[in-house]
Amino acid sequence: MAQASSQVLPATIGDSEFDRDTAVTLREAGVYDAELSAGWTIIHAVNGGYLLALLGRALGDALPHPDPFTVSAHYLTPSVPGPAVIRTQVVRAGRTLSTGQASLFQYDESGAEVERIRVLASYGDLDALTDDVRTTAKPPAIPPLSHCIGATDAPDGSRPPIPGSSAITDRLMLKLDPTTLGWAVGAPSGKGEMRAWFGLADGRDADPFSLLLTVDALPPTSFELGLKGWTPTVELTTHIRCRPAPGPLRVSITTRNLAGGFLEEDAEVWDTADRLVAQSRQLARAPRG
């Protein structure tokens, strides 16, 4: 009698932990209920890219166009695992682009709503874009995936020393370029650079909504500047440039200026077809360590 195969098939778009944990439920016109999963926390709070994907889902349902083109988010207060409500508004519905805004609220001890994040976004149809590409951008130089280092690749099975919860790392396929990993062994390079191969741990391929997670899922560049601790995002703007090809992504993040207790992070995300599929810039508060 033939034995059943024990091989686990990769998750698919729409049937993944990421999809389940970013699902929203329509309560009434423009209002959605959500549950922030503890699986996407890092240090003390829910990851900002995960939150962006969650609001992206709500706006994707509320707007007449399917795909996020540009999403600008202001993070007002730290989000925590648990129930949330997302309130959306259609600002303009055009022929090729529609624009909307959304806010995510949670509840304080008295039951009052507290706004966590506010987003303004424009949506379109990525499949309707032209094939005309004129660019000087080049994919980041990252060693082959087999030569990069993940959270469990240390000989003793230990993880890089990230204080607090790092539950999100269990849901990611994250292999860091060794030249940007000095912080993990107590020898940060002093350069504001972080590069990695990226995917979801269950094998789900990337799509426009998971790209909203990708731009904010690597360790912060402040680690390589010799600073450890929470690096809370103040504002994050993401541009989705095209629908990504299947396979792992390459992510490059750089910081050129840390001043006055704040730093910027510029991210580029490239797919297996050597296309720049997403870009972002964020302003973050620097750790005090």
Disulfide bonds with the S-S distance in Angstrom:
none
